[in-house]
Amino acid sequence: MENLWRAATRQDPNPEDYEGVDFWTNPERAGWLTKQGDYIKTWRRRWFVLKRGKLLWFKDPGSVIRTSAPRGVVSVDLCLTVKGAEDIVKKAFAFELSTRDSTMYFVADTGKDREDWINSIGRSIVQHSRSVTDSEVVDYDSKTR
């Protein structure tokens, strides 16, 4: 029934959204998060993978294989903010990821997991932001004082 609903509402991601991302190997971050649905506002536990500027989610870690398709994909270059959201959703360890058009809510298992996800996604947003070109990146660590 869920697959029928996903097909009818066109929720399955377009393969072009994650083309060239080998999500099944060496992710920048992976783990369980609970995500609020986009249309039906229920909370579902999903396995998330962050890799090469894409946040992908799957039903479980066993679903992350070369031939599988993610249940959803967000390009972090479209994201504006990632921050705590416990006050908004009234759940411990909650955070939000906002684009120009929408805000998604997630709940981590622990406070440390929440902070690790926020930091990892935040780094990815900066690395893949279209507002910063390679020529504008400054490596402050290598500059002499």
Disulfide bonds with the S-S distance in Angstrom:
none
